[in-house]
């Protein structure tokens, strides 16, 4: 089997650079490109293991030490927690990218001759994987942002004046600080479709002002809402005709809900 050291060095550098750049974006490390580049060059030195008969144990130790050095060079050494977090995410992102590439390598080759970096002849897979790898990492970054949004989805229970109770999912929006200027009650927004079955609805109209809009919002008085086992009584339900049902969200909570949950 022929091993092209120049191609192997370039591919290792390319993938290490992508991994470190993704880590920097994910954890908001704001590392300089020069430091990431230098760290990637150090990581490419892993090809040296081809010339030494290391057993699995010493190969594992070598990779751990190399990963620590790479992360310190790229992101600095601030404290123990900072460094451990960097190394943990580095391996997690490596596993995600490596798993995708390993699967694609098996799927696109009728004969499997080893890992994707080693072939007897230059394969079209190289070009394909060079293009696909950053797309995989971009997808990973996007999905992490989506996951953070899901962390703001909180189940809640609303009891209306009629005695009826509904259980829905609310999105904690720090931008929603609507308050009734008369009663000083906070307002959470709910899609009109979710309360169509509620009986004896008596609406009141509350003036509101936002950055680009002002007017009156249709509201309902309620008995209470329960968020994370905390009963909150000083609230109104604001009726919205906008589509709030995306990603399983039924209503938009008030930013002040966070203060009550913490209390």
C-alpha positions as CSV (number, residue, x, y, z in Angstrom):
1,X,0.0,0.0,0.0
2,X,1.4,3.4,-1.0
3,X,1.2,6.3,1.4
4,X,1.5,9.8,0.1
5,X,3.1,11.8,2.9
6,X,2.4,15.2,1.4
7,X,-1.3,14.4,0.9
8,X,-1.5,12.9,4.3
9,X,0.2,16.0,5.9
10,X,-2.2,18.4,4.0
11,X,-5.3,16.5,4.9
12,X,-4.3,16.3,8.6
13,X,-3.6,20.0,8.6
14,X,-6.9,20.8,6.8
15,X,-9.1,18.8,9.2
16,X,-7.3,20.0,12.3
17,X,-7.7,23.6,11.1
18,X,-11.5,23.0,10.6
19,X,-11.9,21.3,14.0
20,X,-10.1,24.1,15.8
21,X,-11.9,26.8,13.9
22,X,-15.3,25.1,14.7
23,X,-14.3,24.9,18.4
24,X,-13.4,28.5,18.5
25,X,-16.7,29.5,17.0
26,X,-18.7,27.1,19.2
27,X,-17.2,28.2,22.5
28,X,-16.6,31.8,21.3
29,X,-12.9,31.7,22.0
30,X,-12.1,34.2,19.3
31,X,-8.8,32.6,18.6
32,X,-6.5,34.3,16.1
33,X,-6.2,32.5,12.7
34,X,-2.4,32.5,13.1
35,X,-2.6,30.6,16.4
36,X,-5.1,28.1,14.8
37,X,-2.8,27.7,11.8
38,X,0.2,27.0,14.0
39,X,-1.7,24.6,16.1
40,X,-2.9,22.7,13.0
41,X,0.7,22.4,11.8
42,X,1.6,20.9,15.1
43,X,-1.3,18.5,14.8
44,X,-0.1,17.4,11.4
45,X,3.0,16.0,13.1
46,X,0.9,13.0,14.0
47,X,2.1,11.5,10.7
48,X,5.4,10.8,12.5
49,X,3.8,7.9,14.2
50,X,4.0,6.1,10.9
51,X,7.7,5.8,11.4
52,X,7.6,4.5,14.9
53,X,6.3,1.1,16.0
54,X,4.1,2.4,18.8
55,X,1.6,0.0,20.5
56,X,-2.0,1.1,21.1
57,X,-1.2,2.4,24.6
58,X,1.6,4.7,23.6
59,X,-0.3,5.8,20.5
60,X,-3.2,6.8,22.7
61,X,-0.9,8.7,25.1
62,X,0.7,10.5,22.1
63,X,-2.6,11.6,20.8
64,X,-3.7,12.9,24.2
65,X,-0.5,14.9,24.6
66,X,-0.7,16.2,21.1
67,X,-4.4,17.3,21.6
68,X,-3.4,19.2,24.8
69,X,-0.5,21.0,23.1
70,X,-2.7,21.9,20.1
71,X,-5.4,23.4,22.3
72,X,-2.9,25.4,24.4
73,X,-1.3,26.8,21.3
74,X,-4.6,27.7,19.7
75,X,-6.5,29.0,22.7
76,X,-4.0,29.7,25.4
77,X,-3.8,28.4,29.0
78,X,-6.1,30.4,31.3
79,X,-7.2,27.8,33.9
80,X,-7.9,24.1,34.3
81,X,-11.6,24.3,33.5
82,X,-11.0,26.4,30.4
83,X,-8.4,23.9,29.0
84,X,-10.4,20.8,29.9
85,X,-13.5,22.2,28.2
86,X,-11.5,23.0,25.1
87,X,-10.0,19.5,24.9
88,X,-13.4,17.9,25.5
89,X,-15.1,19.8,22.7
90,X,-12.1,19.2,20.4
91,X,-12.6,15.4,20.8
92,X,-16.4,15.7,20.6
93,X,-16.2,17.6,17.3
94,X,-13.5,15.2,16.0
95,X,-15.8,12.3,16.7
96,X,-18.7,13.9,14.9
97,X,-16.6,14.7,11.8
98,X,-14.7,11.5,11.9
99,X,-17.9,9.4,12.2
100,X,-19.4,11.1,9.2
101,X,-16.3,10.7,7.1
102,X,-15.8,7.1,8.1
103,X,-19.4,6.3,7.1
104,X,-19.1,8.1,3.8
105,X,-15.8,6.3,3.1
106,X,-17.4,3.0,3.6
107,X,-20.5,3.9,1.6
108,X,-18.6,5.3,-1.5
109,X,-16.0,2.6,-1.9
110,X,-16.7,-0.9,-3.0
111,X,-13.4,-2.0,-1.6
112,X,-12.3,-0.8,1.8
113,X,-8.5,-0.5,2.1
114,X,-8.2,1.4,5.4
115,X,-9.1,4.8,6.6
116,X,-9.9,7.5,4.1
117,X,-6.4,9.0,4.2
118,X,-4.6,6.0,2.8
119,X,-5.1,4.7,-0.7
120,X,-3.0,3.2,-3.4
121,X,-4.2,5.9,-5.9
122,X,-5.5,9.3,-5.5
123,X,-9.3,9.0,-5.3
124,X,-12.2,11.3,-6.1
125,X,-13.1,10.9,-2.4
126,X,-10.4,13.3,-1.4
127,X,-12.0,16.2,-3.3
128,X,-15.4,15.2,-2.2
129,X,-14.4,15.0,1.5
130,X,-12.5,18.3,1.3
131,X,-15.7,20.0,0.2
132,X,-18.0,18.1,2.5
133,X,-16.1,18.4,5.8
134,X,-16.7,22.1,6.3
135,X,-20.4,21.6,5.4
136,X,-20.6,19.0,8.2
137,X,-19.0,21.3,10.7
138,X,-21.3,24.2,9.6
139,X,-24.3,21.9,10.2
140,X,-22.9,21.1,13.7
141,X,-22.6,24.8,14.6
142,X,-26.1,25.4,13.3
143,X,-27.6,22.5,15.3
144,X,-25.9,23.7,18.5
145,X,-27.5,27.1,18.1
146,X,-30.9,25.3,17.6
147,X,-30.2,23.2,20.7
148,X,-29.6,26.4,22.7
149,X,-33.0,27.7,21.5
150,X,-34.7,24.5,22.7
151,X,-33.2,25.1,26.2
152,X,-35.5,28.2,26.4
153,X,-38.6,26.1,25.8
154,X,-40.4,25.6,29.1
155,X,-43.6,23.7,29.8
156,X,-46.2,25.6,31.7
157,X,-49.7,25.3,33.0
158,X,-52.3,28.1,32.7
159,X,-55.5,28.2,34.8
160,X,-58.2,30.5,33.4
161,X,-61.0,32.3,35.3
162,X,-63.5,29.8,34.0
163,X,-61.6,27.1,35.9
164,X,-60.2,25.5,32.7
165,X,-56.5,24.5,32.6
166,X,-54.3,24.1,29.6
167,X,-50.7,22.7,29.5
168,X,-48.5,24.1,26.8
169,X,-44.9,24.9,25.9
170,X,-43.7,28.5,26.3
171,X,-40.6,30.1,24.8
172,X,-38.7,32.3,27.2
173,X,-38.1,35.5,25.3
174,X,-36.0,38.1,27.0
175,X,-37.3,40.7,24.6
176,X,-40.9,40.4,25.8
177,X,-41.3,42.8,28.7
178,X,-44.9,43.7,28.1
179,X,-46.7,45.0,31.3
180,X,-50.2,46.3,31.7
181,X,-49.6,50.0,32.8
182,X,-52.8,50.0,35.0
183,X,-52.6,46.6,36.8
184,X,-48.9,46.2,36.5
185,X,-49.4,42.6,35.4
186,X,-46.9,41.0,33.1
187,X,-48.2,39.7,29.8
188,X,-47.3,36.5,28.1
189,X,-48.4,36.0,24.5
190,X,-50.3,33.0,23.3
191,X,-51.6,32.0,19.9
192,X,-55.4,32.5,19.6
193,X,-55.9,28.9,18.3
194,X,-54.7,27.5,21.7
195,X,-57.6,29.1,23.6
196,X,-60.5,28.7,21.2
197,X,-62.1,26.1,23.5
198,X,-61.9,28.3,26.6
199,X,-65.4,29.4,27.8
200,X,-66.5,32.8,29.1
201,X,-63.7,34.7,27.7
202,X,-63.8,38.4,28.8
203,X,-61.2,40.5,27.0
204,X,-59.6,43.7,28.0
205,X,-57.4,45.9,25.9
206,X,-53.9,46.9,27.0
207,X,-51.8,49.6,25.3
208,X,-48.3,48.6,24.3
209,X,-45.3,50.2,22.7
210,X,-42.4,48.5,21.0
211,X,-39.5,49.6,18.8
212,X,-41.6,49.7,15.6
213,X,-45.2,49.2,16.7
214,X,-47.7,50.5,19.2
215,X,-51.4,49.9,19.7
216,X,-53.7,47.8,21.8
217,X,-53.3,44.1,22.6
218,X,-56.2,41.9,23.4
219,X,-55.8,40.2,26.8
220,X,-57.4,37.7,29.2
221,X,-57.3,37.6,32.9
222,X,-56.2,34.3,34.4
223,X,-56.0,32.7,37.9
224,X,-52.3,31.8,37.6
225,X,-49.6,30.1,35.6
226,X,-47.3,27.4,36.9
227,X,-43.7,27.4,35.5
228,X,-41.3,24.8,36.9
229,X,-43.5,24.2,39.9
230,X,-43.6,27.9,40.7
231,X,-47.1,29.4,40.8
232,X,-47.3,33.0,39.4
233,X,-50.4,35.0,39.7
234,X,-49.6,38.5,38.5
235,X,-50.0,37.8,34.8
236,X,-52.3,38.4,31.8
237,X,-52.6,36.3,28.6
238,X,-52.0,38.4,25.5
239,X,-53.8,37.1,22.4
240,X,-51.6,36.9,19.3
241,X,-52.7,36.0,15.7
242,X,-49.0,35.5,14.7
243,X,-47.8,32.0,14.2
244,X,-46.2,31.1,17.5
245,X,-46.3,27.3,17.0
246,X,-42.9,26.9,15.3
247,X,-40.8,24.1,16.8
248,X,-43.5,23.1,19.2
249,X,-43.8,26.6,20.8
250,X,-47.3,27.5,21.9
251,X,-46.7,30.9,23.6
252,X,-44.0,33.5,24.3
253,X,-43.2,34.0,28.0
254,X,-42.4,37.3,29.6
255,X,-38.8,38.0,30.5
256,X,-39.8,38.6,34.1
257,X,-40.8,34.9,34.3
258,X,-37.1,34.1,34.6
259,X,-36.8,36.2,37.8
260,X,-39.8,34.3,39.3
261,X,-38.4,30.9,38.4
262,X,-35.0,31.8,40.0
263,X,-36.8,33.0,43.1
